[in-house]
Amino acid sequence: MSRPVVAASAALLALALGGCQSVRPATIAGECAVIRPVPYAVRADTRVGQRWVDSTIEAGVAVCGHPRPPAVPS
């Protein structure tokens, strides 16, 4: 391969991998500042509702670095 092709390939690879340098995806960086972690575990009335609550909380934990909520207060 010629030198210009190698240089162009390296430049394209650098641009493609440039977004991998941040800890969080760029599309949700602002949302994490807006969404607050829940103060305690939330219980839904239905299985479907609980699945939604669990997935939403886990998304906050995985993507935004929120702590997992403690048990429901008695």
PDB file of N, H, CA, C and O in Angstrom:
ATOM      1  N   MET A   1       0.840  -1.184   0.000  1.00  0.00           N
ATOM      2  CA  MET A   1       0.000   0.000   0.000  1.00  0.00           C
ATOM      3  C   MET A   1       0.882   1.243   0.000  1.00  0.00           C
ATOM      4  O   MET A   1       1.989   1.244   0.538  1.00  0.00           O
ATOM      5  N   SER A   2       0.377   2.270  -0.599  1.00  0.00           N
ATOM      6  H   SER A   2      -0.522   2.269  -1.036  1.00  0.00           H
ATOM      7  CA  SER A   2       1.155   3.504  -0.676  1.00  0.00           C
ATOM      8  C   SER A   2       1.059   4.282   0.637  1.00  0.00           C
ATOM      9  O   SER A   2       0.156   4.063   1.445  1.00  0.00           O
ATOM     10  N   ARG A   3       1.981   5.165   0.820  1.00  0.00           N
ATOM     11  H   ARG A   3       2.715   5.342   0.164  1.00  0.00           H
ATOM     12  CA  ARG A   3       2.060   5.943   2.053  1.00  0.00           C
ATOM     13  C   ARG A   3       0.813   6.811   2.278  1.00  0.00           C
ATOM     14  O   ARG A   3       0.343   6.874   3.414  1.00  0.00           O
ATOM     15  N   PRO A   4       0.247   7.484   1.262  1.00  0.00           N
ATOM     16  CA  PRO A   4      -0.974   8.282   1.479  1.00  0.00           C
ATOM     17  C   PRO A   4      -2.172   7.424   1.893  1.00  0.00           C
ATOM     18  O   PRO A   4      -3.001   7.863   2.690  1.00  0.00           O
ATOM     19  N   VAL A   5      -2.265   6.208   1.358  1.00  0.00           N
ATOM     20  H   VAL A   5      -1.592   5.852   0.711  1.00  0.00           H
ATOM     21  CA  VAL A   5      -3.386   5.331   1.717  1.00  0.00           C
ATOM     22  C   VAL A   5      -3.261   4.908   3.175  1.00  0.00           C
ATOM     23  O   VAL A   5      -4.256   4.868   3.900  1.00  0.00           O
ATOM     24  N   VAL A   6      -2.049   4.594   3.604  1.00  0.00           N
ATOM     25  H   VAL A   6      -1.241   4.627   3.016  1.00  0.00           H
ATOM     26  CA  VAL A   6      -1.825   4.209   5.001  1.00  0.00           C
ATOM     27  C   VAL A   6      -2.134   5.387   5.923  1.00  0.00           C
ATOM     28  O   VAL A   6      -2.756   5.207   6.969  1.00  0.00           O
ATOM     29  N   ALA A   7      -1.710   6.574   5.549  1.00  0.00           N
ATOM     30  H   ALA A   7      -1.204   6.720   4.699  1.00  0.00           H
ATOM     31  CA  ALA A   7      -1.968   7.764   6.368  1.00  0.00           C
ATOM     32  C   ALA A   7      -3.463   8.052   6.453  1.00  0.00           C
ATOM     33  O   ALA A   7      -3.973   8.386   7.522  1.00  0.00           O
ATOM     34  N   ALA A   8      -4.158   7.925   5.336  1.00  0.00           N
ATOM     35  H   ALA A   8      -3.743   7.654   4.468  1.00  0.00           H
ATOM     36  CA  ALA A   8      -5.605   8.161   5.338  1.00  0.00           C
ATOM     37  C   ALA A   8      -6.319   7.110   6.175  1.00  0.00           C
ATOM     38  O   ALA A   8      -7.256   7.432   6.906  1.00  0.00           O
ATOM     39  N   SER A   9      -5.887   5.861   6.076  1.00  0.00           N
ATOM     40  H   SER A   9      -5.126   5.600   5.482  1.00  0.00           H
ATOM     41  CA  SER A   9      -6.492   4.794   6.875  1.00  0.00           C
ATOM     42  C   SER A   9      -6.271   5.040   8.361  1.00  0.00           C
ATOM     43  O   SER A   9      -7.181   4.846   9.168  1.00  0.00           O
ATOM     44  N   ALA A  10      -5.072   5.464   8.722  1.00  0.00           N
ATOM     45  H   ALA A  10      -4.334   5.622   8.067  1.00  0.00           H
ATOM     46  CA  ALA A  10      -4.775   5.752  10.126  1.00  0.00           C
ATOM     47  C   ALA A  10      -5.614   6.920  10.633  1.00  0.00           C
ATOM     48  O   ALA A  10      -6.082   6.900  11.772  1.00  0.00           O
ATOM     49  N   ALA A  11      -5.806   7.932   9.798  1.00  0.00           N
ATOM     50  H   ALA A  11      -5.426   7.948   8.873  1.00  0.00           H
ATOM     51  CA  ALA A  11      -6.616   9.083  10.195  1.00  0.00           C
ATOM     52  C   ALA A  11      -8.071   8.683  10.393  1.00  0.00           C
ATOM     53  O   ALA A  11      -8.703   9.123  11.354  1.00  0.00           O
ATOM     54  N   LEU A  12      -8.607   7.864   9.512  1.00  0.00           N
ATOM     55  H   LEU A  12      -8.094   7.507   8.732  1.00  0.00           H
ATOM     56  CA  LEU A  12      -9.992   7.401   9.657  1.00  0.00           C
ATOM     57  C   LEU A  12     -10.157   6.547  10.903  1.00  0.00           C
ATOM     58  O   LEU A  12     -11.161   6.662  11.606  1.00  0.00           O
ATOM     59  N   LEU A  13      -9.189   5.699  11.181  1.00  0.00           N
ATOM     60  H   LEU A  13      -8.373   5.606  10.610  1.00  0.00           H
ATOM     61  CA  LEU A  13      -9.247   4.864  12.379  1.00  0.00           C
ATOM     62  C   LEU A  13      -9.192   5.730  13.638  1.00  0.00           C
ATOM     63  O   LEU A  13      -9.910   5.465  14.603  1.00  0.00           O
ATOM     64  N   ALA A  14      -8.356   6.748  13.636  1.00  0.00           N
ATOM     65  H   ALA A  14      -7.773   6.964  12.852  1.00  0.00           H
ATOM     66  CA  ALA A  14      -8.268   7.648  14.790  1.00  0.00           C
ATOM     67  C   ALA A  14      -9.585   8.386  15.014  1.00  0.00           C
ATOM     68  O   ALA A  14     -10.009   8.564  16.156  1.00  0.00           O
ATOM     69  N   LEU A  15     -10.230   8.812  13.940  1.00  0.00           N
ATOM     70  H   LEU A  15      -9.886   8.667  13.013  1.00  0.00           H
ATOM     71  CA  LEU A  15     -11.527   9.478  14.077  1.00  0.00           C
ATOM     72  C   LEU A  15     -12.593   8.522  14.595  1.00  0.00           C
ATOM     73  O   LEU A  15     -13.422   8.897  15.425  1.00  0.00           O
ATOM     74  N   ALA A  16     -12.569   7.292  14.105  1.00  0.00           N
ATOM     75  H   ALA A  16     -11.895   6.987  13.432  1.00  0.00           H
ATOM     76  CA  ALA A  16     -13.571   6.313  14.523  1.00  0.00           C
ATOM     77  C   ALA A  16     -13.420   5.950  15.993  1.00  0.00           C
ATOM     78  O   ALA A  16     -14.418   5.751  16.686  1.00  0.00           O
ATOM     79  N   LEU A  17     -12.197   5.863  16.472  1.00  0.00           N
ATOM     80  H   LEU A  17     -11.386   6.025  15.909  1.00  0.00           H
ATOM     81  CA  LEU A  17     -11.963   5.478  17.858  1.00  0.00           C
ATOM     82  C   LEU A  17     -11.893   6.666  18.807  1.00  0.00           C
ATOM     83  O   LEU A  17     -11.754   6.474  20.014  1.00  0.00           O
ATOM     84  N   GLY A  18     -11.985   7.862  18.302  1.00  0.00           N
ATOM     85  H   GLY A  18     -12.098   8.018  17.321  1.00  0.00           H
ATOM     86  CA  GLY A  18     -11.898   9.052  19.144  1.00  0.00           C
ATOM     87  C   GLY A  18     -12.992   9.134  20.188  1.00  0.00           C
ATOM     88  O   GLY A  18     -12.756   9.656  21.277  1.00  0.00           O
ATOM     89  N   GLY A  19     -14.168   8.641  19.892  1.00  0.00           N
ATOM     90  H   GLY A  19     -14.360   8.217  19.007  1.00  0.00           H
ATOM     91  CA  GLY A  19     -15.267   8.666  20.848  1.00  0.00           C
ATOM     92  C   GLY A  19     -15.116   7.680  21.976  1.00  0.00           C
ATOM     93  O   GLY A  19     -15.844   7.770  22.966  1.00  0.00           O
ATOM     94  N   CYS A  20     -14.203   6.745  21.866  1.00  0.00           N
ATOM     95  H   CYS A  20     -13.612   6.671  21.063  1.00  0.00           H
ATOM     96  CA  CYS A  20     -14.008   5.730  22.904  1.00  0.00           C
ATOM     97  C   CYS A  20     -13.198   6.253  24.081  1.00  0.00           C
ATOM     98  O   CYS A  20     -12.983   5.514  25.042  1.00  0.00           O
ATOM     99  N   GLN A  21     -12.749   7.481  24.041  1.00  0.00           N
ATOM    100  H   GLN A  21     -12.924   8.081  23.260  1.00  0.00           H
ATOM    101  CA  GLN A  21     -11.893   7.998  25.095  1.00  0.00           C
ATOM    102  C   GLN A  21     -12.657   8.459  26.322  1.00  0.00           C
ATOM    103  O   GLN A  21     -12.064   8.568  27.396  1.00  0.00           O
ATOM    104  N   SER A  22     -13.938   8.732  26.208  1.00  0.00           N
ATOM    105  H   SER A  22     -14.420   8.644  25.336  1.00  0.00           H
ATOM    106  CA  SER A  22     -14.689   9.193  27.364  1.00  0.00           C
ATOM    107  C   SER A  22     -15.242   8.008  28.138  1.00  0.00           C
ATOM    108  O   SER A  22     -15.392   6.910  27.602  1.00  0.00           O
ATOM    109  N   VAL A  23     -15.542   8.251  29.411  1.00  0.00           N
ATOM    110  H   VAL A  23     -15.420   9.142  29.846  1.00  0.00           H
ATOM    111  CA  VAL A  23     -16.072   7.196  30.265  1.00  0.00           C
ATOM    112  C   VAL A  23     -17.526   6.908  29.921  1.00  0.00           C
ATOM    113  O   VAL A  23     -17.938   5.749  29.863  1.00  0.00           O
ATOM    114  N   ARG A  24     -18.303   7.964  29.691  1.00  0.00           N
ATOM    115  H   ARG A  24     -17.968   8.905  29.738  1.00  0.00           H
ATOM    116  CA  ARG A  24     -19.723   7.807  29.381  1.00  0.00           C
ATOM    117  C   ARG A  24     -19.970   8.175  27.929  1.00  0.00           C
ATOM    118  O   ARG A  24     -19.239   8.982  27.356  1.00  0.00           O
ATOM    119  N   PRO A  25     -20.997   7.589  27.333  1.00  0.00           N
ATOM    120  CA  PRO A  25     -21.327   7.972  25.960  1.00  0.00           C
ATOM    121  C   PRO A  25     -21.681   9.458  25.891  1.00  0.00           C
ATOM    122  O   PRO A  25     -22.325   9.988  26.796  1.00  0.00           O
ATOM    123  N   ALA A  26     -21.268  10.113  24.839  1.00  0.00           N
ATOM    124  H   ALA A  26     -20.745   9.682  24.104  1.00  0.00           H
ATOM    125  CA  ALA A  26     -21.491  11.551  24.701  1.00  0.00           C
ATOM    126  C   ALA A  26     -22.974  11.894  24.630  1.00  0.00           C
ATOM    127  O   ALA A  26     -23.365  13.000  25.007  1.00  0.00           O
ATOM    128  N   THR A  27     -23.798  10.982  24.162  1.00  0.00           N
ATOM    129  H   THR A  27     -23.481  10.085  23.856  1.00  0.00           H
ATOM    130  CA  THR A  27     -25.213  11.293  24.001  1.00  0.00           C
ATOM    131  C   THR A  27     -25.947  11.352  25.326  1.00  0.00           C
ATOM    132  O   THR A  27     -27.038  11.919  25.376  1.00  0.00           O
ATOM    133  N   ILE A  28     -25.408  10.796  26.401  1.00  0.00           N
ATOM    134  H   ILE A  28     -24.522  10.335  26.360  1.00  0.00           H
ATOM    135  CA  ILE A  28     -26.125  10.803  27.669  1.00  0.00           C
ATOM    136  C   ILE A  28     -25.409  11.590  28.752  1.00  0.00           C
ATOM    137  O   ILE A  28     -25.854  11.590  29.899  1.00  0.00           O
ATOM    138  N   ALA A  29     -24.320  12.256  28.424  1.00  0.00           N
ATOM    139  H   ALA A  29     -23.958  12.256  27.492  1.00  0.00           H
ATOM    140  CA  ALA A  29     -23.557  12.981  29.446  1.00  0.00           C
ATOM    141  C   ALA A  29     -24.421  14.018  30.163  1.00  0.00           C
ATOM    142  O   ALA A  29     -24.338  14.135  31.386  1.00  0.00           O
ATOM    143  N   GLY A  30     -25.239  14.766  29.443  1.00  0.00           N
ATOM    144  H   GLY A  30     -25.307  14.671  28.449  1.00  0.00           H
ATOM    145  CA  GLY A  30     -26.089  15.768  30.067  1.00  0.00           C
ATOM    146  C   GLY A  30     -27.257  15.170  30.828  1.00  0.00           C
ATOM    147  O   GLY A  30     -27.693  15.730  31.834  1.00  0.00           O
ATOM    148  N   GLU A  31     -27.763  14.057  30.367  1.00  0.00           N
ATOM    149  H   GLU A  31     -27.409  13.602  29.550  1.00  0.00           H
ATOM    150  CA  GLU A  31     -28.903  13.428  31.020  1.00  0.00           C
ATOM    151  C   GLU A  31     -28.540  12.923  32.406  1.00  0.00           C
ATOM    152  O   GLU A  31     -29.376  12.955  33.309  1.00  0.00           O
ATOM    153  N   CYS A  32     -27.316  12.460  32.591  1.00  0.00           N
ATOM    154  H   CYS A  32     -26.637  12.434  31.858  1.00  0.00           H
ATOM    155  CA  CYS A  32     -26.899  11.956  33.899  1.00  0.00           C
ATOM    156  C   CYS A  32     -26.888  13.078  34.937  1.00  0.00           C
ATOM    157  O   CYS A  32     -27.078  12.820  36.126  1.00  0.00           O
ATOM    158  N   ALA A  33     -26.669  14.306  34.506  1.00  0.00           N
ATOM    159  H   ALA A  33     -26.514  14.515  33.540  1.00  0.00           H
ATOM    160  CA  ALA A  33     -26.704  15.428  35.438  1.00  0.00           C
ATOM    161  C   ALA A  33     -28.135  15.759  35.848  1.00  0.00           C
ATOM    162  O   ALA A  33     -28.359  16.312  36.925  1.00  0.00           O
ATOM    163  N   VAL A  34     -29.098  15.427  35.005  1.00  0.00           N
ATOM    164  H   VAL A  34     -28.916  14.978  34.131  1.00  0.00           H
ATOM    165  CA  VAL A  34     -30.498  15.746  35.272  1.00  0.00           C
ATOM    166  C   VAL A  34     -31.186  14.645  36.077  1.00  0.00           C
ATOM    167  O   VAL A  34     -31.999  14.935  36.954  1.00  0.00           O
ATOM    168  N   ILE A  35     -30.868  13.401  35.789  1.00  0.00           N
ATOM    169  H   ILE A  35     -30.207  13.165  35.076  1.00  0.00           H
ATOM    170  CA  ILE A  35     -31.528  12.265  36.444  1.00  0.00           C
ATOM    171  C   ILE A  35     -30.849  11.995  37.776  1.00  0.00           C
ATOM    172  O   ILE A  35     -29.648  11.726  37.829  1.00  0.00           O
ATOM    173  N   ARG A  36     -31.621  12.067  38.848  1.00  0.00           N
ATOM    174  H   ARG A  36     -32.596  12.285  38.805  1.00  0.00           H
ATOM    175  CA  ARG A  36     -31.078  11.814  40.188  1.00  0.00           C
ATOM    176  C   ARG A  36     -31.261  10.343  40.548  1.00  0.00           C
ATOM    177  O   ARG A  36     -32.230   9.720  40.116  1.00  0.00           O
ATOM    178  N   PRO A  37     -30.343   9.781  41.333  1.00  0.00           N
ATOM    179  CA  PRO A  37     -30.532   8.400  41.783  1.00  0.00           C
ATOM    180  C   PRO A  37     -31.691   8.329  42.782  1.00  0.00           C
ATOM    181  O   PRO A  37     -31.957   9.289  43.505  1.00  0.00           O
ATOM    182  N   VAL A  38     -32.369   7.191  42.814  1.00  0.00           N
ATOM    183  H   VAL A  38     -32.153   6.411  42.227  1.00  0.00           H
ATOM    184  CA  VAL A  38     -33.498   7.038  43.739  1.00  0.00           C
ATOM    185  C   VAL A  38     -32.967   6.809  45.155  1.00  0.00           C
ATOM    186  O   VAL A  38     -31.945   6.145  45.324  1.00  0.00           O
ATOM    187  N   PRO A  39     -33.651   7.353  46.187  1.00  0.00           N
ATOM    188  CA  PRO A  39     -33.143   7.224  47.555  1.00  0.00           C
ATOM    189  C   PRO A  39     -33.363   5.838  48.166  1.00  0.00           C
ATOM    190  O   PRO A  39     -32.686   5.481  49.129  1.00  0.00           O
ATOM    191  N   TYR A  40     -34.301   5.051  47.620  1.00  0.00           N
ATOM    192  H   TYR A  40     -34.852   5.342  46.838  1.00  0.00           H
ATOM    193  CA  TYR A  40     -34.543   3.699  48.136  1.00  0.00           C
ATOM    194  C   TYR A  40     -35.137   2.849  47.024  1.00  0.00           C
ATOM    195  O   TYR A  40     -35.580   3.375  46.003  1.00  0.00           O
ATOM    196  N   ALA A  41     -35.146   1.541  47.221  1.00  0.00           N
ATOM    197  H   ALA A  41     -34.786   1.114  48.050  1.00  0.00           H
ATOM    198  CA  ALA A  41     -35.672   0.626  46.207  1.00  0.00           C
ATOM    199  C   ALA A  41     -37.157   0.898  45.976  1.00  0.00           C
ATOM    200  O   ALA A  41     -37.900   1.174  46.917  1.00  0.00           O
ATOM    201  N   VAL A  42     -37.573   0.819  44.735  1.00  0.00           N
ATOM    202  H   VAL A  42     -36.969   0.595  43.970  1.00  0.00           H
ATOM    203  CA  VAL A  42     -38.962   1.090  44.356  1.00  0.00           C
ATOM    204  C   VAL A  42     -39.640  -0.227  44.031  1.00  0.00           C
ATOM    205  O   VAL A  42     -39.069  -1.069  43.338  1.00  0.00           O
ATOM    206  N   ARG A  43     -40.860  -0.410  44.529  1.00  0.00           N
ATOM    207  H   ARG A  43     -41.324   0.274  45.092  1.00  0.00           H
ATOM    208  CA  ARG A  43     -41.638  -1.616  44.248  1.00  0.00           C
ATOM    209  C   ARG A  43     -42.867  -1.233  43.432  1.00  0.00           C
ATOM    210  O   ARG A  43     -43.622  -0.337  43.810  1.00  0.00           O
ATOM    211  N   ALA A  44     -43.059  -1.922  42.313  1.00  0.00           N
ATOM    212  H   ALA A  44     -42.445  -2.650  42.006  1.00  0.00           H
ATOM    213  CA  ALA A  44     -44.217  -1.669  41.450  1.00  0.00           C
ATOM    214  C   ALA A  44     -45.338  -2.644  41.799  1.00  0.00           C
ATOM    215  O   ALA A  44     -45.118  -3.632  42.500  1.00  0.00           O
ATOM    216  N   ASP A  45     -46.534  -2.358  41.306  1.00  0.00           N
ATOM    217  H   ASP A  45     -46.713  -1.556  40.737  1.00  0.00           H
ATOM    218  CA  ASP A  45     -47.697  -3.204  41.580  1.00  0.00           C
ATOM    219  C   ASP A  45     -47.734  -4.457  40.716  1.00  0.00           C
ATOM    220  O   ASP A  45     -48.268  -5.482  41.140  1.00  0.00           O
ATOM    221  N   THR A  46     -47.180  -4.390  39.522  1.00  0.00           N
ATOM    222  H   THR A  46     -46.746  -3.557  39.177  1.00  0.00           H
ATOM    223  CA  THR A  46     -47.243  -5.527  38.599  1.00  0.00           C
ATOM    224  C   THR A  46     -45.838  -5.999  38.239  1.00  0.00           C
ATOM    225  O   THR A  46     -44.855  -5.289  38.457  1.00  0.00           O
ATOM    226  N   ARG A  47     -45.759  -7.215  37.682  1.00  0.00           N
ATOM    227  H   ARG A  47     -46.557  -7.791  37.505  1.00  0.00           H
ATOM    228  CA  ARG A  47     -44.469  -7.745  37.241  1.00  0.00           C
ATOM    229  C   ARG A  47     -43.878  -6.904  36.122  1.00  0.00           C
ATOM    230  O   ARG A  47     -42.674  -6.651  36.086  1.00  0.00           O
ATOM    231  N   VAL A  48     -44.744  -6.474  35.207  1.00  0.00           N
ATOM    232  H   VAL A  48     -45.722  -6.680  35.236  1.00  0.00           H
ATOM    233  CA  VAL A  48     -44.275  -5.644  34.094  1.00  0.00           C
ATOM    234  C   VAL A  48     -43.749  -4.312  34.624  1.00  0.00           C
ATOM    235  O   VAL A  48     -42.700  -3.835  34.192  1.00  0.00           O
ATOM    236  N   GLY A  49     -44.473  -3.726  35.545  1.00  0.00           N
ATOM    237  H   GLY A  49     -45.325  -4.113  35.896  1.00  0.00           H
ATOM    238  CA  GLY A  49     -44.034  -2.472  36.144  1.00  0.00           C
ATOM    239  C   GLY A  49     -42.719  -2.625  36.891  1.00  0.00           C
ATOM    240  O   GLY A  49     -41.850  -1.756  36.810  1.00  0.00           O
ATOM    241  N   GLN A  50     -42.569  -3.731  37.621  1.00  0.00           N
ATOM    242  H   GLN A  50     -43.275  -4.436  37.687  1.00  0.00           H
ATOM    243  CA  GLN A  50     -41.331  -3.964  38.355  1.00  0.00           C
ATOM    244  C   GLN A  50     -40.160  -4.176  37.407  1.00  0.00           C
ATOM    245  O   GLN A  50     -39.042  -3.737  37.680  1.00  0.00           O
ATOM    246  N   ARG A  51     -40.421  -4.851  36.292  1.00  0.00           N
ATOM    247  H   ARG A  51     -41.329  -5.208  36.070  1.00  0.00           H
ATOM    248  CA  ARG A  51     -39.372  -5.039  35.289  1.00  0.00           C
ATOM    249  C   ARG A  51     -38.902  -3.689  34.749  1.00  0.00           C
ATOM    250  O   ARG A  51     -37.706  -3.474  34.551  1.00  0.00           O
ATOM    251  N   TRP A  52     -39.856  -2.778  34.512  1.00  0.00           N
ATOM    252  H   TRP A  52     -40.827  -2.953  34.673  1.00  0.00           H
ATOM    253  CA  TRP A  52     -39.500  -1.446  34.019  1.00  0.00           C
ATOM    254  C   TRP A  52     -38.703  -0.676  35.067  1.00  0.00           C
ATOM    255  O   TRP A  52     -37.691  -0.054  34.744  1.00  0.00           O
ATOM    256  N   VAL A  53     -39.153  -0.714  36.320  1.00  0.00           N
ATOM    257  H   VAL A  53     -39.974  -1.220  36.583  1.00  0.00           H
ATOM    258  CA  VAL A  53     -38.445  -0.022  37.400  1.00  0.00           C
ATOM    259  C   VAL A  53     -37.025  -0.563  37.529  1.00  0.00           C
ATOM    260  O   VAL A  53     -36.069   0.209  37.607  1.00  0.00           O
ATOM    261  N   ASP A  54     -36.887  -1.886  37.551  1.00  0.00           N
ATOM    262  H   ASP A  54     -37.664  -2.513  37.488  1.00  0.00           H
ATOM    263  CA  ASP A  54     -35.564  -2.501  37.694  1.00  0.00           C
ATOM    264  C   ASP A  54     -34.638  -2.124  36.545  1.00  0.00           C
ATOM    265  O   ASP A  54     -33.468  -1.812  36.766  1.00  0.00           O
ATOM    266  N   SER A  55     -35.155  -2.152  35.324  1.00  0.00           N
ATOM    267  H   SER A  55     -36.106  -2.406  35.144  1.00  0.00           H
ATOM    268  CA  SER A  55     -34.302  -1.830  34.178  1.00  0.00           C
ATOM    269  C   SER A  55     -33.915  -0.352  34.174  1.00  0.00           C
ATOM    270  O   SER A  55     -32.804  -0.004  33.773  1.00  0.00           O
ATOM    271  N   THR A  56     -34.821   0.516  34.615  1.00  0.00           N
ATOM    272  H   THR A  56     -35.723   0.234  34.941  1.00  0.00           H
ATOM    273  CA  THR A  56     -34.509   1.941  34.674  1.00  0.00           C
ATOM    274  C   THR A  56     -33.445   2.221  35.732  1.00  0.00           C
ATOM    275  O   THR A  56     -32.518   2.995  35.491  1.00  0.00           O
ATOM    276  N   ILE A  57     -33.573   1.599  36.895  1.00  0.00           N
ATOM    277  H   ILE A  57     -34.326   0.970  37.090  1.00  0.00           H
ATOM    278  CA  ILE A  57     -32.581   1.789  37.955  1.00  0.00           C
ATOM    279  C   ILE A  57     -31.235   1.222  37.522  1.00  0.00           C
ATOM    280  O   ILE A  57     -30.201   1.853  37.741  1.00  0.00           O
ATOM    281  N   GLU A  58     -31.234   0.039  36.908  1.00  0.00           N
ATOM    282  H   GLU A  58     -32.074  -0.473  36.730  1.00  0.00           H
ATOM    283  CA  GLU A  58     -29.980  -0.564  36.451  1.00  0.00           C
ATOM    284  C   GLU A  58     -29.320   0.274  35.361  1.00  0.00           C
ATOM    285  O   GLU A  58     -28.093   0.327  35.277  1.00  0.00           O
ATOM    286  N   ALA A  59     -30.122   0.926  34.529  1.00  0.00           N
ATOM    287  H   ALA A  59     -31.119   0.883  34.596  1.00  0.00           H
ATOM    288  CA  ALA A  59     -29.548   1.815  33.515  1.00  0.00           C
ATOM    289  C   ALA A  59     -28.845   2.988  34.184  1.00  0.00           C
ATOM    290  O   ALA A  59     -27.762   3.383  33.752  1.00  0.00           O
ATOM    291  N   GLY A  60     -29.437   3.546  35.224  1.00  0.00           N
ATOM    292  H   GLY A  60     -30.317   3.225  35.575  1.00  0.00           H
ATOM    293  CA  GLY A  60     -28.787   4.630  35.960  1.00  0.00           C
ATOM    294  C   GLY A  60     -27.507   4.180  36.634  1.00  0.00           C
ATOM    295  O   GLY A  60     -26.533   4.930  36.704  1.00  0.00           O
ATOM    296  N   VAL A  61     -27.512   2.946  37.131  1.00  0.00           N
ATOM    297  H   VAL A  61     -28.303   2.336  37.074  1.00  0.00           H
ATOM    298  CA  VAL A  61     -26.314   2.396  37.774  1.00  0.00           C
ATOM    299  C   VAL A  61     -25.221   2.166  36.739  1.00  0.00           C
ATOM    300  O   VAL A  61     -24.072   2.557  36.945  1.00  0.00           O
ATOM    301  N   ALA A  62     -25.581   1.531  35.627  1.00  0.00           N
ATOM    302  H   ALA A  62     -26.514   1.213  35.460  1.00  0.00           H
ATOM    303  CA  ALA A  62     -24.580   1.159  34.625  1.00  0.00           C
ATOM    304  C   ALA A  62     -24.063   2.355  33.833  1.00  0.00           C
ATOM    305  O   ALA A  62     -22.860   2.471  33.600  1.00  0.00           O
ATOM    306  N   VAL A  63     -24.957   3.238  33.420  1.00  0.00           N
ATOM    307  H   VAL A  63     -25.934   3.143  33.609  1.00  0.00           H
ATOM    308  CA  VAL A  63     -24.567   4.314  32.509  1.00  0.00           C
ATOM    309  C   VAL A  63     -24.104   5.558  33.261  1.00  0.00           C
ATOM    310  O   VAL A  63     -23.089   6.156  32.903  1.00  0.00           O
ATOM    311  N   CYS A  64     -24.836   5.948  34.293  1.00  0.00           N
ATOM    312  H   CYS A  64     -25.660   5.462  34.583  1.00  0.00           H
ATOM    313  CA  CYS A  64     -24.523   7.193  34.989  1.00  0.00           C
ATOM    314  C   CYS A  64     -23.657   6.989  36.227  1.00  0.00           C
ATOM    315  O   CYS A  64     -23.173   7.962  36.805  1.00  0.00           O
ATOM    316  N   GLY A  65     -23.457   5.749  36.640  1.00  0.00           N
ATOM    317  H   GLY A  65     -23.850   4.959  36.170  1.00  0.00           H
ATOM    318  CA  GLY A  65     -22.641   5.493  37.821  1.00  0.00           C
ATOM    319  C   GLY A  65     -23.370   5.749  39.129  1.00  0.00           C
ATOM    320  O   GLY A  65     -22.733   5.941  40.164  1.00  0.00           O
ATOM    321  N   HIS A  66     -24.706   5.755  39.095  1.00  0.00           N
ATOM    322  H   HIS A  66     -25.223   5.599  38.254  1.00  0.00           H
ATOM    323  CA  HIS A  66     -25.470   5.946  40.325  1.00  0.00           C
ATOM    324  C   HIS A  66     -25.262   4.753  41.252  1.00  0.00           C
ATOM    325  O   HIS A  66     -25.043   3.638  40.778  1.00  0.00           O
ATOM    326  N   PRO A  67     -25.326   4.970  42.566  1.00  0.00           N
ATOM    327  CA  PRO A  67     -25.267   3.828  43.487  1.00  0.00           C
ATOM    328  C   PRO A  67     -26.586   3.063  43.449  1.00  0.00           C
ATOM    329  O   PRO A  67     -27.640   3.637  43.174  1.00  0.00           O
ATOM    330  N   ARG A  68     -26.516   1.774  43.724  1.00  0.00           N
ATOM    331  H   ARG A  68     -25.660   1.309  43.947  1.00  0.00           H
ATOM    332  CA  ARG A  68     -27.756   0.991  43.813  1.00  0.00           C
ATOM    333  C   ARG A  68     -28.519   1.444  45.054  1.00  0.00           C
ATOM    334  O   ARG A  68     -27.910   1.723  46.086  1.00  0.00           O
ATOM    335  N   PRO A  69     -29.839   1.518  44.962  1.00  0.00           N
ATOM    336  CA  PRO A  69     -30.615   1.996  46.112  1.00  0.00           C
ATOM    337  C   PRO A  69     -30.619   0.966  47.235  1.00  0.00           C
ATOM    338  O   PRO A  69     -30.584  -0.237  46.974  1.00  0.00           O
ATOM    339  N   PRO A  70     -30.661   1.433  48.495  1.00  0.00           N
ATOM    340  CA  PRO A  70     -30.776   0.501  49.619  1.00  0.00           C
ATOM    341  C   PRO A  70     -32.171  -0.117  49.651  1.00  0.00           C
ATOM    342  O   PRO A  70     -33.037   0.245  48.855  1.00  0.00           O
ATOM    343  N   ALA A  71     -32.378  -1.035  50.562  1.00  0.00           N
ATOM    344  H   ALA A  71     -31.674  -1.330  51.209  1.00  0.00           H
ATOM    345  CA  ALA A  71     -33.671  -1.722  50.681  1.00  0.00           C
ATOM    346  C   ALA A  71     -34.780  -0.723  51.004  1.00  0.00           C
ATOM    347  O   ALA A  71     -34.522   0.383  51.477  1.00  0.00           O
ATOM    348  N   VAL A  72     -36.015  -1.137  50.739  1.00  0.00           N
ATOM    349  H   VAL A  72     -36.225  -2.036  50.354  1.00  0.00           H
ATOM    350  CA  VAL A  72     -37.181  -0.297  51.022  1.00  0.00           C
ATOM    351  C   VAL A  72     -37.267  -0.081  52.532  1.00  0.00           C
ATOM    352  O   VAL A  72     -37.207  -1.048  53.291  1.00  0.00           O
ATOM    353  N   PRO A  73     -37.408   1.176  52.986  1.00  0.00           N
ATOM    354  CA  PRO A  73     -37.525   1.408  54.430  1.00  0.00           C
ATOM    355  C   PRO A  73     -38.817   0.812  54.975  1.00  0.00           C
ATOM    356  O   PRO A  73     -39.853   0.849  54.311  1.00  0.00           O
ATOM    357  N   SER A  74     -38.753   0.264  56.184  1.00  0.00           N
ATOM    358  H   SER A  74     -37.911   0.234  56.724  1.00  0.00           H
ATOM    359  CA  SER A  74     -39.968  -0.342  56.755  1.00  0.00           C
ATOM    360  C   SER A  74     -40.768   0.627  57.564  1.00  0.00           C
ATOM    361  O   SER A  74     -41.813   0.265  58.105  1.00  0.00           O
TER     362      SER A  74
END
